[in-house]
Amino acid sequence: MTILFLTGGLEPGKDGVGDYTRRLAFECARNRHDCLLIALNDGNIEIPTETTEVEDHIQLRTLRLPQKLSWPARIKLASVFRAPYSIDWISLQFVCYSFHPKGFGFNLGKLLQPVVNGCPVHLMFHELWVGVGDERLSLKQRLVAGIQRQGIRKLIREIQPRCVTTSNSFYGTLLKNINVTAMILPLFGNIPFKNIPSENTTNPKDFLSPETASQLDASAGHFWVLFFGTLHPEWKPEPLFSHLISYSEKSGRRLSLLGAGRLGKTGELLWNDLQRTYAKGIDFFRLDERSAEDISALMQMSDLGIATSPWHLIGKSGSAVAMLEHGLPVVVTRISIRPKKEELGDELLIPCDSNFESRLLSGLVRRPFHSRLPSIAQDFIHYLALSNKE
C-alpha cells in the first residue's frame, strides 16, 4: 500500500503533528508500506524543500512547502511531487491552525482536490475547534469555534473522507454530534525511548548546572516531579501542590519540580508565578528545551509526571502518553469530566483527588518502557483496509 501523508509542518521538534506524522509514516514503512509526506503550510522554511529522510535504513520522501508561497503554487508543487506514484490512500493529519493562522480552513477541501485526485482519503482529527469542552468561553472564542466547526463540516463535504479517526472518545462524541463517525486511533508518545548509558547516573540533578546542583542538599532524598510540554493557562496548581508539599513533609523527601521543553508563552509566565508562590516548599528547576534523548532520560529518572491536559483529553496529549510509555506515573488535576473506567487505558494515570496523598505515601509503582507506536500503526493500516471493503 502507498500512503501519502499531508500535514501542516514538518520541522523536527517544532511541530507536534508533523513529528507524529513522520514517526507513523516510518513505522508503516517498516511494515512494508510505501509512504510519502507533504507539509503544505510549513512556517519554518523559506523555499520548497524536497528531501529523503532516513531512519534505520528506511527512506521516506518528503516535500515541505513554505507558508510564504501562494496556495496555488503550493498545490501545483504538491501535485507534481505525488504524480509519479500510484497512491492508494491520502492521510490528512488535521489541526485547524496547521493550515490557517486563525484556524479558518474553509477553502482547504477545494484546494486539495488536485492533490487528492480521486484517491480515498483518511482524515485524522488531532484537534477540533477552539475551546472544546470549555463552558467559559468568551463571545469571541465562541464565534471562532463556530466558524471552525463550520469549516470542518465543509472540509468533510468536499473531500468525502472514506475513513475518519480521532485520538479520544470525547472528540468522537463531538464529531458524532455533527454527523461524522470517527474511529478511535490513540496517540503514541512523542518521545522515543533512549537507553541511559550504564556509566551515567540516574539522577535528574545531572541535568542541572553545576552551580544549581551544588545548592541541593546532598543529605536529603528528593522526589522529582516532571513538567513536560505546554503548561496551559487553564491548569491550576491546587490542590496538587498542597498534596505534594504535605507528602514531602511526611516522607522527608525534598520536592523538586523540573520544567522541561517548551512550556509555551503563557506557560513560562505561569511557571515564574508558581516559583514565587511555592519557593518555600518546592525547588523549581527550569531546563528549557532539551533533546529527545535527554527528555527520555528525565522520564526514566523522575518519580512523577504532571499532565496539564484535562482527564477526558489525555488521549490527545503526546507528552502525557510519552510519560506513560516510559512507565512514569502521571497525575491528572483537571478531572471535571471523567471517562468510563474502561476508557482510561492506563493504571499509571492518577487522579488528584482525596486519595492522591495516600497513594504517594504507599509508594508509586513504575513499569518498563513500552511503545504504543507499533500497535497503533497496525490499527491505522487495519482501519484503512477495513474502509476499503466498505
GIRAQUI-V346815 format. One record per run of one state. SS is the DSSP state (H for helix, E for strand, - for the rest). FROM is the first residue (numbers start at 1). TO is the last residue. If there is no record, write none. Layout:
SS/FROM/TO + SS/FROM/TO
This chain:
-/1/1 + E/2/7 + -/8/15 + H/16/30 + -/31/33 + E/34/42 + -/43/48 + E/49/55 + -/56/57 + E/58/66 + -/67/70 + H/71/83 + -/84/88 + E/89/94 + -/95/95 + H/96/99 + -/100/107 + H/108/111 + -/112/112 + H/113/116 + -/117/119 + E/120/125 + -/126/138 + H/139/159 + -/160/162 + E/163/166 + -/167/168 + H/169/177 + -/178/182 + E/183/184 + -/185/203 + H/204/207 + -/208/209 + H/210/214 + -/215/220 + E/221/228 + -/229/239 + H/240/251 + -/252/252 + E/253/260 + -/261/264 + H/265/278 + -/279/282 + E/283/288 + -/289/291 + H/292/301 + -/302/303 + E/304/307 + -/308/310 + H/311/316 + -/317/317 + H/318/325 + -/326/329 + E/330/332 + -/333/340 + H/341/344 + -/345/348 + E/349/351 + -/352/355 + H/356/362 + -/363/372 + H/373/389 + -/390/390
